[in-house]
Amino acid sequence: MKKFSTKWTVWFCGWLFPLALLHVLGMQSVSAGDPSRPNIVLIMADDMGFSDIGCYGGEIQTPNIDRLAAGGIRFTQFYNTGRCCPTRASLMTGLYPHEAGLGHMVYRDRGAGYHPYLNRQTVTIAEVLKDAGYRTMMAGKWHVGHEKGQWPTDRGFEHFYGIHIHVDSYFKVLPGCPVYHNDRLVIDATEAPPNTLHPDQPWYTTDVFTDWSLKFLDDAADDERPFFLYTAYNSPHWPLEAPDENISKCEGRYDEGWDQLRREKLERMIQMGVVDADTTLPDSQCPAWADLSASDQTESAFRREIYAAQIERMDQNIGRIIEKLDQAGRLDNTLILFLSDNGCCAEGGMFGYRWNENTKGNHDQWRNQSGRSSSMGEAWSNASNTPFRLHKRWVHEGGIATPLIAHWPDGIDQPDRWCRRPGHVVDVLVTCVDVAGAKYPTQFDGEAIKPTPGISLKSAFGSVDDSSTDSRPLFWEHESHAAVRQGKWKLVTLNATDVDAWELYDIVRDRTEQNDVAPSHPKVVQRLRDQWTRWARQANVLPWPKDRTEKN
């Protein structure tokens, strides 16, 4: 037999043999520099209402988010799960939160479906994309497991800077909320944490999380791999804290109160095409603004000014990420997704935490106390969630409807349009896997992985689809608030244990859930309730844990 020459032996061992080995091992051999595989940037807001931002009819000034909308597509019927930890669990894993093991919050372990961390029958976006040759990076609030072994770096992220649990202040790090860089503790409780990347600037979480996002992008410049960046802001979650220069720009904006704001927002939403022209506002349980005392109006308006300032500061920082990508020549082939983890929150009662007779003079006290020192309250939350009912923690539309913007110049045809098909956060992982040319595994690290109920949104990027219905069922449960939507029907309840408490809505005609038609469609109610119960049993929602509520 003729022997191989030295030249061909070196060529085979240095090139063909490694490729053959990769094929045998079942690993992906897609070129890391393949321009068809986009970079992916996922940006999450925290407790932001459906119609707060400008491109959804809001009064808050968000030119950078609006820029993404103008260059991409906006979804009118996209859903989260109604609460921070469950939504993040679904977002990361493509599963319903109880399937991922985190059906409630991260502070107690109530067993299967209600663990304080992601279980190992899940795979995260970062784990799938890392295996597919992506560089994986995260900055911000994790909130799906804060014990060692549950951190972002344990679940596929190569680079992380942020907080594993909730964030109790924008201006300082409080006990129980330490900051980590990868696996290393870098800031424990301190009143004046250092801004390590910009020592001349004060610590403010929205700025700092962006600083590290930009650092990660700079570090990725020399990496031939495409990247996945997840930036998870804590804005605009309470406590109400924003830089003075942002607050001052909002001064006087809310002096007319929440009643006027709701009316103006709905009018803009109808003009923009966010909702149908015949949409009306549900009755409000909030007091009329005109009935408040002058001092109460002043303080309440100021709280809303700070809330708006938090979002406007976040928008400025999102603009920094957009500009970084643009300057690097990577914006066109980067899929940017922006959404909120739940509807605006009503926590703290009608007027928010620490309601008192002081007006703007107590702002410094709020900053010193933080934690549950201040919130906006139910009345303003009602305006943030215009035109929908209820708030964060409920699964009526006000709690689960989120704006979703997708921006990808190289991958989205006919930008600056609405997509009216329903979607759910379980779709985000599937979409990322799809556009990356990756594969969702059936096994990972020796564990069988649950199949995802999500579908890819990629088909919406390439064509105009005004369909407002979808044949698949979508499910929700949080603190016994429950819902199922299929096609035009949505069955929803404040108490899933009460068979008489379920409400039925034609959600296509009645998105604001004002006309309960359950009495006239008993068969539809029975079918959907049975469907929800079957799902709840297989998804680890049932059996109920003894205690299903927890404040945070």
C-alpha positions as CSV (number, residue, x, y, z in Angstrom):
1,M,0.0,0.0,0.0
2,K,1.2,3.4,-0.9
3,K,2.3,5.4,2.2
4,F,0.9,8.9,3.0
5,S,3.4,11.7,2.4
6,T,4.4,13.7,5.5
7,K,2.6,16.7,4.0
8,W,-0.7,14.8,3.8
9,T,-0.3,13.3,7.2
10,V,0.1,16.7,8.8
11,W,-2.9,18.0,6.9
12,F,-5.1,15.1,7.9
13,C,-4.1,15.3,11.6
14,G,-4.3,19.0,11.8
15,W,-7.6,19.5,10.0
16,L,-9.7,16.5,8.9
17,F,-9.2,14.4,11.9
18,P,-10.4,17.0,14.4
19,L,-13.5,17.6,12.3
20,A,-14.1,13.9,12.0
21,L,-13.8,13.6,15.8
22,L,-16.2,16.4,16.4
23,H,-18.7,14.7,14.1
24,V,-18.3,11.4,16.0
25,L,-18.8,13.2,19.3
26,G,-22.0,14.7,18.0
27,M,-20.8,18.3,18.5
28,Q,-21.8,21.1,16.2
29,S,-19.1,22.0,13.6
30,V,-20.7,25.3,12.3
31,S,-18.1,27.8,11.7
32,A,-17.8,30.3,14.6
33,G,-17.4,33.1,12.1
34,D,-20.5,32.2,10.1
35,P,-22.2,35.6,9.4
36,S,-25.6,33.9,9.1
37,R,-25.6,33.2,12.8
38,P,-26.5,36.5,14.5
39,N,-25.3,37.8,17.8
40,I,-28.1,37.9,20.3
41,V,-28.8,40.6,23.0
42,L,-31.6,40.0,25.4
43,I,-32.7,43.0,27.5
44,M,-35.1,42.6,30.4
45,A,-36.9,45.4,32.3
46,D,-38.3,44.7,35.8
47,D,-41.9,45.5,36.7
48,M,-42.5,47.8,33.8
49,G,-46.1,48.3,32.5
50,F,-47.3,47.3,29.1
51,S,-47.8,50.8,27.8
52,D,-45.1,52.8,29.7
53,I,-42.7,53.2,26.8
54,G,-43.2,55.7,23.9
55,C,-43.5,53.1,21.1
56,Y,-46.4,51.4,22.9
57,G,-48.3,54.7,23.6
58,G,-46.6,55.7,26.8
59,E,-45.7,59.2,27.9
60,I,-42.3,58.2,29.2
61,Q,-39.5,59.4,26.9
62,T,-37.7,56.3,25.4
63,P,-36.1,57.3,22.1
64,N,-33.6,54.5,22.1
65,I,-36.2,51.8,22.7
66,D,-38.4,53.5,20.2
67,R,-35.5,53.3,17.7
68,L,-35.4,49.5,18.1
69,A,-39.1,49.4,17.5
70,A,-38.9,51.6,14.3
71,G,-36.1,49.3,13.0
72,G,-37.8,46.1,14.0
73,I,-41.2,44.6,15.0
74,R,-43.4,45.1,18.0
75,F,-45.7,42.3,19.4
76,T,-49.1,43.3,20.7
77,Q,-50.0,40.0,22.4
78,F,-46.9,38.8,24.0
79,Y,-47.0,37.3,27.5
80,N,-44.9,36.9,30.6
81,T,-45.8,34.8,33.6
82,G,-46.9,37.6,35.9
83,R,-44.0,37.7,38.4
84,C,-40.2,38.2,38.3
85,C,-38.7,34.8,39.3
86,P,-41.2,32.6,37.3
87,T,-40.8,34.8,34.2
88,R,-37.0,34.6,34.3
89,A,-37.2,30.8,34.8
90,S,-39.4,30.5,31.6
91,L,-37.3,33.0,29.7
92,M,-34.1,31.1,30.4
93,T,-35.4,27.6,29.9
94,G,-38.2,27.7,27.4
95,L,-40.4,25.9,29.9
96,Y,-43.3,26.9,32.0
97,P,-42.0,28.1,35.4
98,H,-43.2,25.1,37.4
99,E,-41.7,22.7,34.9
100,A,-38.4,24.5,35.3
101,G,-38.8,24.0,39.1
102,L,-39.4,27.7,40.0
103,G,-43.1,28.3,40.0
104,H,-43.0,30.9,42.7
105,M,-40.1,32.8,44.3
106,V,-36.5,32.0,45.4
107,Y,-36.9,32.4,49.2
108,R,-38.4,29.0,50.2
109,D,-38.4,25.4,48.9
110,R,-41.9,24.0,48.7
111,G,-40.9,21.0,46.6
112,A,-41.3,20.0,43.0
113,G,-42.6,22.9,40.9
114,Y,-41.8,25.3,43.8
115,H,-38.1,25.1,44.3
116,P,-36.0,28.3,44.7
117,Y,-33.8,27.4,41.7
118,L,-33.9,26.0,38.2
119,N,-34.0,22.2,38.2
120,R,-31.6,20.0,36.2
121,Q,-34.3,18.8,33.8
122,T,-33.9,22.2,32.1
123,V,-31.3,23.7,29.8
124,T,-30.8,27.5,29.6
125,I,-30.4,29.6,26.6
126,A,-26.7,30.2,27.6
127,E,-26.1,26.4,27.9
128,V,-27.5,25.7,24.5
129,L,-25.8,28.6,22.7
130,K,-22.5,27.9,24.4
131,D,-22.5,24.4,23.1
132,A,-23.3,25.8,19.7
133,G,-20.2,27.9,19.7
134,Y,-21.5,31.2,21.2
135,R,-19.7,33.3,23.7
136,T,-22.2,33.8,26.6
137,M,-22.3,36.8,28.9
138,M,-24.7,38.3,31.5
139,A,-25.0,41.5,33.5
140,G,-27.6,42.4,36.0
141,K,-30.3,40.6,38.1
142,W,-30.3,36.8,37.9
143,H,-33.0,35.8,40.5
144,V,-33.5,32.2,39.6
145,G,-31.1,30.6,42.2
146,H,-28.8,32.4,44.6
147,E,-27.0,29.4,46.2
148,K,-23.7,28.2,44.9
149,G,-24.3,25.7,42.1
150,Q,-27.3,27.7,40.9
151,W,-25.5,30.8,39.6
152,P,-25.3,32.1,36.0
153,T,-21.8,30.6,35.7
154,D,-23.3,27.2,36.7
155,R,-25.9,27.5,34.0
156,G,-24.0,28.3,30.8
157,F,-22.8,31.9,31.2
158,E,-19.0,32.3,30.8
159,H,-19.0,35.8,32.0
160,F,-21.3,37.4,34.7
161,Y,-21.5,40.6,36.7
162,G,-24.4,41.3,38.9
163,I,-26.6,40.2,41.7
164,H,-27.9,36.6,42.1
165,I,-31.0,37.6,44.1
166,H,-33.3,40.7,44.1
167,V,-31.9,44.3,44.1
168,D,-32.9,46.5,47.1
169,S,-31.3,49.7,46.0
170,Y,-30.1,51.5,42.9
171,F,-27.5,53.5,44.7
172,K,-25.9,51.0,47.1
173,V,-25.5,47.3,47.9
174,L,-27.5,46.2,50.9
175,P,-27.0,43.1,53.1
176,G,-28.2,40.0,51.4
177,C,-27.7,41.4,47.9
178,P,-24.0,40.9,47.2
179,V,-22.5,41.6,43.8
180,Y,-20.5,38.9,42.0
181,H,-18.1,39.0,39.0
182,N,-18.2,35.4,37.6
183,D,-17.8,33.3,40.8
184,R,-16.0,35.9,42.9
185,L,-17.7,38.1,45.4
186,V,-16.7,41.7,44.6
187,I,-19.1,43.9,46.6
188,D,-20.8,43.0,49.9
189,A,-23.0,45.3,51.9
190,T,-21.8,48.9,51.6
191,E,-23.3,52.4,51.6
192,A,-21.1,53.6,48.8
193,P,-20.0,50.8,46.5
194,P,-17.2,51.4,44.1
195,N,-17.9,51.8,40.4
196,T,-14.9,49.7,39.4
197,L,-15.1,50.5,35.7
198,H,-15.7,54.2,36.1
199,P,-14.3,55.3,39.5
200,D,-15.2,58.9,38.8
201,Q,-18.9,58.1,38.5
202,P,-21.4,57.2,41.3
203,W,-22.8,53.7,41.7
204,Y,-26.3,53.3,40.1
205,T,-27.3,49.8,39.1
206,T,-28.7,50.7,35.7
207,D,-25.5,52.4,34.7
208,V,-23.2,49.8,36.3
209,F,-25.0,46.9,34.7
210,T,-24.6,48.7,31.3
211,D,-21.0,49.4,32.0
212,W,-20.3,45.7,32.4
213,S,-22.4,44.8,29.4
214,L,-20.2,47.2,27.3
215,K,-17.1,45.7,28.8
216,F,-18.3,42.2,27.9
217,L,-19.0,43.4,24.3
218,D,-15.5,44.9,24.1
219,D,-14.0,41.7,25.4
220,A,-15.9,39.8,22.7
221,A,-14.4,41.9,19.9
222,D,-11.4,39.6,19.6
223,D,-13.5,36.4,19.8
224,E,-14.4,34.9,16.5
225,R,-17.5,33.4,18.1
226,P,-20.9,35.1,17.9
227,F,-22.1,36.2,21.3
228,F,-25.2,36.0,23.5
229,L,-25.5,38.9,26.0
230,Y,-28.3,39.0,28.6
231,T,-28.7,42.4,30.3
232,A,-31.2,42.1,33.1
233,Y,-32.0,45.5,34.6
234,N,-33.8,46.0,38.0
235,S,-35.4,49.1,36.6
236,P,-38.2,50.3,37.2
237,H,-38.8,48.0,40.2
238,W,-39.2,49.8,43.5
239,P,-37.6,51.4,45.5
240,L,-38.1,54.7,43.7
241,E,-34.5,55.9,43.1
242,A,-33.2,57.8,40.1
243,P,-30.5,60.4,39.4
244,D,-31.6,64.0,40.1
245,E,-31.0,65.0,36.5
246,N,-33.5,62.5,35.2
247,I,-36.1,63.3,37.8
248,S,-35.9,67.0,37.1
249,K,-36.7,66.3,33.4
250,C,-40.0,64.7,34.5
251,E,-41.0,67.5,36.9
252,G,-44.6,68.6,36.5
253,R,-45.4,65.9,34.0
254,Y,-47.9,64.1,36.2
255,D,-49.6,67.0,37.9
256,E,-52.9,66.1,36.1
257,G,-53.0,62.7,37.7
258,W,-53.6,59.1,36.8
259,D,-57.1,59.5,35.4
260,Q,-55.9,61.9,32.7
261,L,-52.9,59.8,31.9
262,R,-54.9,56.6,31.3
263,R,-57.2,58.5,28.9
264,E,-54.3,60.0,27.0
265,K,-52.5,56.8,26.7
266,L,-55.4,54.9,25.4
267,E,-56.0,57.5,22.7
268,R,-52.4,57.2,21.6
269,M,-52.5,53.4,21.7
270,I,-55.5,53.4,19.4
271,Q,-53.9,55.9,17.0
272,M,-50.7,53.8,16.9
273,G,-52.6,50.5,16.4
274,V,-51.5,48.9,19.6
275,V,-55.1,48.1,20.4
276,D,-58.4,48.1,18.5
277,A,-60.3,51.4,17.9
278,D,-63.2,50.2,20.0
279,T,-61.1,49.5,23.1
280,T,-62.5,51.1,26.3
281,L,-60.9,51.4,29.7
282,P,-62.1,49.1,32.5
283,D,-63.6,50.8,35.5
284,S,-60.9,51.9,37.9
285,Q,-61.0,51.1,41.6
286,C,-58.7,54.0,42.3
287,P,-59.8,57.2,43.8
288,A,-60.3,60.1,41.5
289,W,-57.3,62.4,41.3
290,A,-59.4,65.4,41.9
291,D,-60.5,64.0,45.2
292,L,-57.0,63.9,46.7
293,S,-55.7,66.7,48.8
294,A,-53.1,69.1,47.3
295,S,-50.3,67.6,49.4
296,D,-51.2,64.1,48.4
297,Q,-51.3,65.0,44.7
298,T,-47.9,66.6,45.0
299,E,-46.2,63.6,46.6
300,S,-48.0,61.1,44.4
301,A,-47.0,63.0,41.2
302,F,-43.4,63.1,42.5
303,R,-43.4,59.3,42.9
304,R,-44.5,58.9,39.3
305,E,-41.8,61.3,38.2
306,I,-39.1,59.1,39.8
307,Y,-40.6,56.0,38.3
308,A,-40.5,57.6,34.8
309,A,-37.0,58.8,35.5
310,Q,-35.9,55.2,36.2
311,I,-37.2,54.1,32.8
312,E,-35.7,57.1,31.0
313,R,-32.3,56.3,32.6
314,M,-32.7,52.7,31.5
315,D,-33.5,53.9,28.0
316,Q,-30.4,56.0,27.9
317,N,-28.3,53.0,28.9
318,I,-30.0,50.8,26.2
319,G,-28.9,53.6,23.8
320,R,-25.3,53.0,25.0
321,I,-25.6,49.3,24.1
322,I,-27.0,50.1,20.7
323,E,-24.3,52.6,20.0
324,K,-21.6,50.2,21.0
325,L,-22.9,47.6,18.6
326,D,-23.2,50.2,15.9
327,Q,-19.7,51.4,16.3
328,A,-18.4,47.9,16.2
329,G,-20.2,47.2,12.9
330,R,-22.3,44.5,14.6
331,L,-25.7,46.1,15.0
332,D,-27.1,44.8,11.7
333,N,-26.4,41.2,12.5
334,T,-27.5,41.3,16.1
335,L,-30.9,40.2,17.2
336,I,-32.0,42.5,20.1
337,L,-35.0,41.4,22.1
338,F,-36.5,43.8,24.7
339,L,-39.3,42.9,27.1
340,S,-40.6,43.2,30.7
341,D,-40.8,40.4,33.3
342,N,-44.3,41.3,34.4
343,G,-46.8,44.1,34.5
344,C,-46.4,47.1,36.7
345,C,-46.7,46.4,40.4
346,A,-49.4,47.6,42.9
347,E,-47.3,46.8,45.9
348,G,-47.5,49.1,48.8
349,G,-51.2,49.7,48.5
350,M,-53.1,52.3,46.6
351,F,-50.5,55.0,47.1
352,G,-47.3,53.0,47.6
353,Y,-45.0,52.2,50.5
354,R,-44.3,54.8,53.2
355,W,-47.2,57.1,52.2
356,N,-47.1,60.1,54.4
357,E,-47.8,63.8,54.5
358,N,-44.3,64.8,53.5
359,T,-43.8,65.8,49.9
360,K,-40.6,66.0,47.9
361,G,-38.7,66.6,51.2
362,N,-38.6,62.9,52.0
363,H,-36.7,61.8,48.9
364,D,-33.4,61.8,50.7
365,Q,-34.9,59.6,53.4
366,W,-36.0,57.1,50.8
367,R,-32.5,56.8,49.4
368,N,-31.1,56.2,52.9
369,Q,-33.6,53.5,53.8
370,S,-34.1,51.8,50.4
371,G,-35.7,48.3,50.4
372,R,-39.4,48.7,50.9
373,S,-38.9,52.5,51.5
374,S,-41.0,53.7,48.5
375,S,-43.1,52.5,45.7
376,M,-45.6,54.0,43.2
377,G,-48.7,52.1,44.3
378,E,-51.8,50.7,42.7
379,A,-53.3,53.8,41.2
380,W,-50.2,54.6,39.1
381,S,-49.7,51.0,38.3
382,N,-53.2,50.9,36.9
383,A,-52.1,53.7,34.5
384,S,-48.9,51.9,33.6
385,N,-50.8,48.8,32.6
386,T,-53.3,50.8,30.4
387,P,-55.7,49.6,29.1
388,F,-55.7,46.3,31.0
389,R,-56.9,45.0,34.3
390,L,-54.9,44.3,37.4
391,H,-51.1,44.1,38.0
392,K,-48.0,42.1,38.6
393,R,-48.8,38.8,40.5
394,W,-52.2,38.4,38.7
395,V,-52.7,36.7,35.4
396,H,-55.4,39.0,34.0
397,E,-53.9,41.0,31.1
398,G,-52.4,43.8,33.3
399,G,-50.2,41.3,35.0
400,I,-49.0,39.2,32.1
401,A,-49.0,41.4,29.0
402,T,-45.5,42.7,28.0
403,P,-44.2,44.8,25.2
404,L,-41.8,42.7,23.1
405,I,-39.6,44.4,20.6
406,A,-37.4,42.4,18.1
407,H,-34.7,44.3,16.2
408,W,-32.4,42.6,13.7
409,P,-31.7,44.6,10.4
410,D,-30.2,41.6,8.6
411,G,-33.0,39.2,9.6
412,I,-36.3,41.3,9.8
413,D,-38.2,42.2,6.7
414,Q,-40.4,45.3,6.5
415,P,-39.5,46.8,9.9
416,D,-41.6,49.3,11.9
417,R,-44.6,47.0,12.1
418,W,-46.8,45.2,14.6
419,C,-47.0,41.4,15.0
420,R,-50.4,40.5,16.4
421,R,-50.0,36.8,16.9
422,P,-49.9,35.6,20.6
423,G,-46.6,34.7,22.1
424,H,-45.1,33.7,25.4
425,V,-41.8,33.9,27.1
426,V,-41.3,30.2,26.6
427,D,-40.8,31.2,22.9
428,V,-37.7,33.2,23.6
429,L,-35.3,30.2,24.1
430,V,-36.7,28.5,21.0
431,T,-36.3,31.6,18.9
432,C,-32.7,32.1,20.0
433,V,-31.9,28.4,19.3
434,D,-33.5,28.7,15.9
435,V,-31.7,31.9,14.7
436,A,-28.4,30.5,16.1
437,G,-28.7,27.3,14.1
438,A,-28.4,25.4,17.4
439,K,-30.3,22.4,18.6
440,Y,-32.5,22.0,21.7
441,P,-31.2,18.8,23.4
442,T,-33.1,15.9,24.8
443,Q,-30.2,15.3,27.3
444,F,-27.7,17.6,28.9
445,D,-25.0,16.8,31.5
446,G,-26.5,13.3,31.9
447,E,-30.0,14.5,32.6
448,A,-33.1,14.1,30.5
449,I,-34.3,17.5,29.4
450,K,-38.1,18.3,29.3
451,P,-39.4,19.2,25.9
452,T,-40.2,22.9,25.4
453,P,-43.7,24.1,24.7
454,G,-42.3,27.2,23.0
455,I,-42.3,28.0,19.3
456,S,-39.8,30.1,17.3
457,L,-40.8,33.7,16.5
458,K,-38.4,33.7,13.5
459,S,-41.2,33.2,11.0
460,A,-42.6,36.5,12.1
461,F,-39.4,38.3,11.3
462,G,-39.6,37.4,7.6
463,S,-43.3,38.2,6.8
464,V,-46.2,40.3,7.8
465,D,-48.5,38.3,10.0
466,D,-51.6,40.1,11.4
467,S,-53.1,36.9,12.7
468,S,-54.5,37.5,16.2
469,T,-55.1,33.9,17.2
470,D,-53.0,30.8,17.7
471,S,-54.2,27.3,18.0
472,R,-51.9,26.2,20.8
473,P,-53.0,26.7,24.4
474,L,-51.0,29.0,26.7
475,F,-51.1,28.5,30.5
476,W,-50.5,30.5,33.7
477,E,-50.5,30.0,37.5
478,H,-49.2,32.1,40.3
479,E,-50.5,32.1,43.9
480,S,-53.6,30.3,42.6
481,H,-54.3,33.0,40.1
482,A,-54.6,30.9,36.9
483,A,-55.5,31.2,33.2
484,V,-55.5,29.4,29.9
485,R,-55.7,31.0,26.5
486,Q,-56.5,29.1,23.3
487,G,-57.5,30.8,20.1
488,K,-60.0,33.6,20.9
489,W,-60.9,32.3,24.4
490,K,-59.2,33.1,27.7
491,L,-60.3,31.4,30.9
492,V,-58.9,33.2,34.0
493,T,-59.5,33.2,37.7
494,L,-58.3,34.9,40.9
495,N,-58.7,31.5,42.7
496,A,-58.1,28.3,40.8
497,T,-59.5,26.2,43.8
498,D,-63.0,27.7,43.3
499,V,-64.8,26.2,40.3
500,D,-67.3,29.0,40.3
501,A,-64.6,31.8,40.2
502,W,-63.5,31.2,36.6
503,E,-64.1,34.0,34.1
504,L,-64.3,33.6,30.3
505,Y,-63.4,36.2,27.7
506,D,-63.4,36.5,24.0
507,I,-59.9,37.9,24.2
508,V,-59.8,38.9,20.5
509,R,-62.9,41.2,20.9
510,D,-62.5,41.9,24.6
511,R,-58.7,42.2,25.4
512,T,-59.5,44.4,28.4
513,E,-61.5,41.5,30.0
514,Q,-64.7,43.5,30.7
515,N,-67.4,41.2,29.5
516,D,-67.4,37.8,31.3
517,V,-69.2,35.4,29.0
518,A,-68.8,32.3,31.2
519,P,-72.5,31.9,31.9
520,S,-73.4,31.7,28.2
521,H,-70.6,29.3,27.2
522,P,-70.4,26.5,29.9
523,K,-69.0,23.9,27.6
524,V,-66.1,26.2,26.7
525,V,-65.5,26.9,30.4
526,Q,-65.5,23.2,31.2
527,R,-63.2,22.3,28.3
528,L,-60.6,24.9,29.1
529,R,-60.8,24.3,32.8
530,D,-60.2,20.6,32.2
531,Q,-57.3,21.5,29.9
532,W,-55.8,23.7,32.5
533,T,-56.1,21.0,35.2
534,R,-54.3,18.4,33.0
535,W,-51.5,20.9,32.3
536,A,-51.3,21.8,36.0
537,R,-50.8,18.2,37.0
538,Q,-48.1,17.4,34.5
539,A,-46.3,20.7,34.9
540,N,-45.9,20.4,38.7
541,V,-48.4,23.1,39.5
542,L,-50.5,20.5,41.3
543,P,-50.7,19.3,44.0
544,W,-50.7,22.7,45.7
545,P,-48.0,23.4,48.3
546,K,-49.3,24.4,51.7
547,D,-48.3,28.0,51.4
548,R,-48.6,29.6,48.0
549,T,-48.0,33.3,48.8
550,E,-44.9,35.2,49.7
551,K,-44.2,38.9,49.7
552,N,-41.2,40.5,48.0
